[in-house]
């Protein structure tokens, strides 16, 4: 993956996802079949959290970070996740939404947390204090993303027994027909989709680069951009804010 001037290799991705899976299992006590919500734009933390959760046998519930507090409250009240990974920019929304259903484990990350060194620290400083994009929030017991990877590195990971019939995602969708409903997607569903896409692509493994401005919490980008290009060993350029057209164009040129 490449994102905001930083990059992560497949080896690093594998290691971070395993660490997070171990943390979810041994530090938070989450078990196969428990639900975990992801409320993030396109940043490196998203695929790491996603693959860590799936490896731990959890069911992923994607939540649009631009939802209102009422919309978030509806999703979490229906899905009942035990944990959530959320970018700090949207914690105030979650704080308001949790008045109807409190999530047991809230893991908070800054946009720059996986960009590395001074670059990541500067991005977090700019977002918090220069651009003032992080409204004040207070969630009791909230955990920090960076603290979740370090402890996980020292914990054993016990791969759960998963079958094609086990749930992988509870993906909310509704179009214009009313309140979104959770589509139950099994591991077999997702593997079948990837096999179909692979048969159509016919691309050389490991040589492709995909630009991902569409949000990964949406099923199209999740399947066509994220899962497919991991399967084929491609490089995925994550666009965090596609509405920043000058920045988007600059990324395309690079």
Buried (B, 14 or more C-beta within 10 A) or exposed (E): BBBBEBEBEEEBBEBBBBBBBBBBBBBBEBEBEBBBBBBBBBBBBBBBBBBBBBBBBBBBBBBBBEBEBEBBBBBBEBBEBBBBBBBBBBBBBBBBBBEEBEBEBBBBBBBBBBBBEEEBBEBBEBBBEEEEEBEEBEBEEBBEBEEBBEEBEEBEBEEBEBEEEBBBBBBBEEEEEEEBEBEEBBBEBBBEBBEEBEEEBEBEEEEBEBBBBBBBBBBEBBBBBBBBBBBBEBBBBBBBEBEEEEBBEEBEEE
